[in-house]
Amino acid sequence: MYRRNIRHILIPLAIGLALLIGYNLFLKPLHPSLTSPTETVESVPPPPAPPQSKPSQSESRLVRALDQTVIPSTPHQSLLEGIRDEVEKHNLSLAEHKLKALPASVLSDGQSKPFVAILWNNLGLQQERLQGTGASINAFKRAAELDDTNPIILMNLAQAYWEQRDRALNAEFLTKLMKVAPDDPFPHLAMADLLQEQDDLNGATMHLAQASQRVKQDPALQSYLATVTAKVQRTRSVESRMTARSSTHFVVKFDGEEDQSTWTSVLEILEEAYRDIGQKFGQFPTKPIMVVLHAKESFQSSTGSPAWADGLYDPTLGRIQIPTQGATTDRKWLATVLRHEYVHALLHDRLGPHAATLPTWLNEGLAMQLAGDSWPDLKETMHGEIKVIPLTSLEGPWGGLSAEASIVAYSEANSAVNYLLERWGMARIDDLVKAFQAKASVATAFQDKLLISYEQFQRQWLERFEQARS
Ligand SMILES: [Zn+2]
C-alpha cells in the first residue's frame, strides 16, 4: 500500500537525481584540458560507464601555468623578475600588490605586456589552489585584458566563469574562445549549455556536434555526448509542436491540446513557490525556469523516462518535466511535484557545476522540507524491522536503491534536514550550501559551518530519528 501512496514522489526524484549526477560527471571532463600536469589529472567517466580512466600521455593537454622564466630583456626586466619570484615563493598578496603598482610604461611596452599577463595568470592559479575560483577570477580577468590572444589565459578565465556561474561566460566571450582555442571542446559545450538555456535547441545541437568532434580521443565522453545530443534532438522534435507561455519567472510549454486551466494552475503554483520558497530559503533563480507539461500518454516516450516516473527535474536540459491529464489533473499532486522539483531546479541554478558535491540526502531533504511535502510516517507505512541507512551511504546517487530502501532514504533525508532546520536554522544551512558550492567535503562543511563533526551530527540525528519511530 505504501508504494501506491508515495511512489509518485519517490521515483521521479531518484531519476532527476541520477540525471543531476550524470550532468556533473559529464561536465567534469571539460576541465582536464585546463588541469595543470603537476596535479593528478583524472578523467571522470561519463555515466553510466564505470571506473575512471587516466588520460593517455599522448593526449595533448593545455598547460594551465605559463612559463614565467623567460623574461623579455627590457628595461623592466628586474622589476618583472621580482614579481615572478614572489609568485614562485607563494607571496601572493605581495605579488598582487606589485602587479597592481606596475608603472604605465611597463604595460605600454609591447614586449613586457604579454609577460605581465602571464604573471597575472600564474598568480590566479596559485590563488585558485588555495581559495578556489572565487579568488582567482579577477587575476584571470586582468590577464585576459592584457593579452586576449593567449588560449591558456582565456581557458583559465572561462573555467573560473563556469565554476562561478558568471554571466560573463556569454556568447561573445565563447565565440572569441572558439577562435583562440579551435580544437577544444569546452567552448562548444558551454555554448550548447547557454543556447539550451535560451531554448535554442537547434543551436545547442550544432555545438554539441562540434564538441563531439573535438573529444575524439575520449571514447567514453564521446558516447556520453552522443546520448546528450540525442536527448536534445528528441526534446527539440517533441517540443517543436508545443506552445510556450511565460510568466515573470517561468516559461511553461504545453501540448496545444492541453487545457488552459491546467496551465493556469501550474503557473499559479509555480509563482507561489517562487515567492514562498524564495522567502524561506532566501534564494531566487537567476533566470526563468522552464517547465514542460506533457500529455500523460506521451510523457514516457518524450522524456525517455521509465513508465513509473511522474515528473522530474532534468539538469541536462534545464527543465522541470511533468505529465498532466488535462482537467482531471489532481491539483494537490501537481503542487507537491512542482514545488519539490522547483527546489531541485533552484539548487541546481545556484550550485551549477558543483551541484553534485551536495550530498543527495541534503538535496532531497531540502526539497521535501522547503516544498512542504507531506511524508507518511514510517511507522504507518512500513511494518516490521526498518533498516536505517547511514547518511554517508546516501550522499551519492539513489538510483540503485530498492523501492523499499528508497522510502527509508527519503524519510531519513526529510528527518535529517528537519533536524538541521530546527537546531541550526536556515541561515546556517545556507552557509552549508555555500561550502558545497566551494567544493568542500561533507566532513569539512559540517565542521566549519555547523561546528560539529559529521559523525556527531549523524549520531545525534539518529537518536532522534529512532525515538520518533519507536
Ligand atoms: Zn527530489
Boltz pocket constraint, residues with backbone or C-beta under 6 A from the ligand:
constraints:
  - pocket:
      binder: B
      contacts: [[A, 9], [A, 13], [A, 14], [A, 16], [A, 340], [A, 344], [A, 363], [A, 364], [A, 367]]
      max_distance: 6.0
